[in-house]
């Protein structure tokens, strides 16, 4: 199974996230990429092709932005009454 952490960390480096947030995003994205890779391999795609397609998923999807938004949300949202 490929290690995705370095690739993700490189892509996030410009954002200068707080360490805890960066770790959370890297973990979520790594799990997602592992699942994508496993699904491709189970469908008969070669290891190298599955790796390339999984990286393309990371590059061409809204996934990184979605995970960043999730990481930025407070863990216990406050309700503000106006």
C-alpha positions as semicolon CSV with decimal commas, in nm:
position;residue;x (nm);y (nm);z (nm)
1;X;0,000;0,000;0,000
2;X;0,144;0,338;-0,097
3;X;0,217;0,600;0,167
4;X;0,025;0,917;0,085
5;X;0,132;1,136;0,375
6;X;0,432;1,298;0,206
7;X;0,235;1,381;-0,109
8;X;-0,046;1,534;0,095
9;X;0,192;1,724;0,322
10;X;0,363;1,875;0,015
11;X;0,031;1,994;-0,122
12;X;-0,070;2,145;0,211
13;X;0,263;2,312;0,291
14;X;0,173;2,648;0,138
15;X;-0,132;2,676;0,361
16;X;0,070;2,680;0,683
17;X;-0,197;2,503;0,886
18;X;-0,166;2,459;1,258
19;X;0,012;2,126;1,324
20;X;-0,295;1,959;1,475
21;X;-0,515;2,062;1,183
22;X;-0,254;1,951;0,931
23;X;-0,232;1,609;1,095
24;X;-0,612;1,572;1,094
25;X;-0,636;1,661;0,725
26;X;-0,348;1,431;0,633
27;X;-0,508;1,140;0,821
28;X;-0,848;1,192;0,658
29;X;-0,706;1,225;0,310
30;X;-0,476;0,926;0,359
31;X;-0,769;0,707;0,458
32;X;-0,966;0,826;0,158
33;X;-0,676;0,761;-0,079
34;X;-0,617;0,416;0,072
35;X;-0,981;0,330;0,002
36;X;-0,957;0,458;-0,357
37;X;-0,638;0,262;-0,417
38;X;-0,786;-0,056;-0,266
39;X;-1,099;-0,029;-0,479
40;X;-0,895;0,012;-0,796
41;X;-0,671;-0,283;-0,710
42;X;-0,976;-0,499;-0,630
43;X;-1,119;-0,416;-0,971
44;X;-0,805;-0,551;-1,140
45;X;-0,609;-0,231;-1,201
46;X;-0,231;-0,272;-1,172
47;X;-0,052;-0,124;-0,872
48;X;0,120;0,150;-1,068
49;X;-0,197;0,246;-1,255
50;X;-0,399;0,244;-0,930
51;X;-0,137;0,473;-0,775
52;X;-0,156;0,718;-1,068
53;X;-0,536;0,718;-1,072
54;X;-0,549;0,775;-0,697
55;X;-0,312;1,071;-0,723
56;X;-0,529;1,207;-1,003
57;X;-0,826;1,182;-0,767
58;X;-0,635;1,391;-0,514
59;X;-0,542;1,648;-0,777
60;X;-0,868;1,671;-0,963
61;X;-1,126;1,659;-0,689
62;X;-1,275;1,889;-0,431
63;X;-1,157;1,649;-0,163
64;X;-0,863;1,853;-0,027
65;X;-1,075;2,166;0,000
66;X;-1,358;1,973;0,166
67;X;-1,123;1,820;0,420
68;X;-0,967;2,159;0,493
69;X;-1,311;2,309;0,556
70;X;-1,396;2,019;0,787
71;X;-1,069;2,064;0,978
72;X;-1,135;2,436;1,018
73;X;-1,481;2,385;1,170
74;X;-1,485;2,406;1,549
75;X;-1,531;2,071;1,719
76;X;-1,822;2,205;1,925
77;X;-2,007;2,473;1,731
78;X;-2,148;2,761;1,929
79;X;-2,497;2,884;1,869
80;X;-2,518;3,260;1,848
81;X;-2,852;3,421;1,923
82;X;-2,912;3,757;1,761
